[in-house]
Amino acid sequence: MKLVNDSDAMWELNMSYLCLAQRLLQSDRAIGMFRLGVSADVAVALAALSVKHMNDLASAGQLICALRPSRHGVISALTRATPPVDIVRLHTALALAGLALPDEAAS
């Protein structure tokens, strides 16, 4: 028996992402942009969303966030045998920083 349907699960994930994005951007815009992998324009738009607009976006029926390390090698390198936690965090930050942001890749 399925307790949550896919549409509800997507809404929940989208709304959680939008709430987290706003919290990160309000706390420290530059670090929030880095952690979210968004450009300054997208950061401004996310930070300005009203609850109604967040609900509309969350209800779109599509995921509005994506897994950034889309290359298999990056994911497998980040998940292999257990090095110290600080090294994992550093490696994750470096790997994500090395990936081009979609808005900047077109420039």
N, C-alpha and C positions, 0 to 999 in steps of 0.2 A: 504494500500500500504506500502510495506517494503522499507524504505529508505536505510538501510545498511544491507548487508547480514551477516550471521553468520561468515563467513570466514574473512571478512573485520573487523568485530567487534573483533574477536579473535586476529587478527594481531595488531590492535590498542591497545588492552589491554596488549598483550605481549610486544610490543615495549615500551609502557608507563612504564611497570614494569621494563624492562631492563634499560631504561634511568634513572628511579628513583633509581634503585639498584646501578648503576654506580655513580650517584651523591652522594648518601648516603655513599658509600664505599670510595669515594675520599675525602669527607668532614671529616669523622672520621671512620676509618675501624672497630674498636671495636663496636661502637654504631650502625654502619650500619649493621654489622653481627647480632647483637642482634635484631634490628628492622626487618630485613629480615628473621631471623631465619635460617641462613645458617652457615655452617662450614667455617673454614679458607680456606680450599682447594677450596670450591665453591666460596668464596669471591674473591680469587685471579683470578679464571677463569672468573667470571663476570666482574671484574674490567679491565681485559685484552681484552675483546671482542672488535673487530673492528666494525664499522658501518655495514659492509657487513655481518659479523657473527651474529650481532644482528638482521639484517633483515632476514637472513636464519632461525634463531631460531624463530623469530616472525611469520614466514610464515609456520611453521611446521604443522599447522592444529590442534594443541593441545594447551591447556593452559599450560604455563610453570610455573605459580605460583598457589598456592593453599591456600584456607582458612585454617589457622593453627588451630584455635579452632574448631576442627571437632566434639567434643563432644557437644551434645545438651545442657547439663547443663552449660557449659562454655558460650555458646552463649546467652542462656536465662538469665544467671546471669549478663552478661555485658549489656543487653538491657532492663532490667526491670526498674521499676519506677525511676524517675530522682534524683539520689543523686548529691551532688556537683560535678562539672566537675573534680576537682583535684582528688577526690576519684575514679572517673571512670578511669582516666588515670593511677593512681597508681594500681588499681585493674587489669586493662588490662595488664599492664607491668608485674605484679606478675603472673597472669594467664598464659601469654605467656611464661614467664621464666620457669614456672613449667612444661611445655610440653616438652617432650624429642624430640630433633632434630633427624630426621631419620638417619643421619650419625653416631650420637653418640649412638643411641639405639642399633645398631648392635655390638658395641664394648664391 
